Amino acid sequence: MTARAATAYNPLVQSAGLALDQLPMLPVIFERLGTRLGERLRPLANALPHFSLNQLTSESVGEALDGYEMNAIAGVFHAPAWDQRVVVGFDRDFIYTTVEMLFGGDGTEPPMEDIRSFTSIEQAVAKHIFELAAPALHEAFQPVDNVRFRFERLETRIDFAASGRRSNPAVVGRFVMQAINRGGLMFVIVPQAALASLRQALSSIAGEAHEDDLDPQWLEQITSGVQQAEVGVRAVLEAEDYTLGDLSELATGDILKLPATLRSRVRVESNDQPLFWAFIGENEGLHTLRIDEEINAGKQLLSDVLKQ
């Protein structure tokens, strides 16, 4: 738990009966979220974005969203196990910094200060980061609940990001993101109704292991086990979008045409993460893949964004 987060607590939430200072796992979860999201962003650019939990408070959903209208992009996530929705938002400085970082900027140019509607490229970049935030949220909450999050929609009208009544109590984490000598703010709004059932797990004290206390033999066994773990790998030739109407009319024997040839490169991926470009071939009657180059996640994101 950081000192900054601890000093930002509202000690008692009367409406939901949650006392944040009695939930020591809560700041741990939010800090894990910042760490996991930062790790998922690092392959996209040369700069290393860093997230730090700046504030953890209890307030209504409306209070948390006030002040961000026309100044932030919000993503709405559904947690089916909770039947609740979580809101993640990036302020204007966060968006500008991230776009510049992804396009190779080093922060030497004066920062943008325009107050305008977000461009399609800025919204596409935000959407991609929201998609990365869904598994980061899952990993953050995993110590107390194996809940999954599904990214539902992007909102530039912040008022529309509120699900349910604006007066509903929530826990709000505010993060500072720093990269290329600039920064921005990220906020995460979790309804207290979702956390009420986790009160016992959130009340436990997280143990902290120090590197000096770790058994080298145990570390070697763990490392060996991880390296021998089996993972699935698949090769994707091409993908094409179809409407539900198109799919409903398909019948046995129909041919789907893909914008690819036998000389096209295929994408090799594992766990939905792109790894390599490869060429398909044949050897002794079996299909083979010859690795051509490693996929640069940042360049791939820019290519996908610019196609939109």
Secondary structure, 3 states (H helix, E strand, C coil): CCHHHHHCCCCCECCCCECHHHCCHHHHHHHHHHHHHHHHHHHHCCCCCEEEEEEEEEEEHHHHHCCCCCCEEEEEEEECCCCEEEEEEEEHHHHHHHHHHHCCCCCCCCCCCCCCCCCHHHHHHHHHHHHHHHHHHHHHHCCCCCCCCEEEEEECCHHHHCCCCCCCEEEEEEEEEEECCEEEEEEEEEEHHHHHCCHHHHCCCCCCCCHHHCCHHHHHHHHHHHHCCCCCCEEECCCCCCCHHHHHCCCCCCCCCCCCCCCCEEEEEECCEEEEEEEEEEECCEEEEEEEEECCHHHHHHHHHHHC
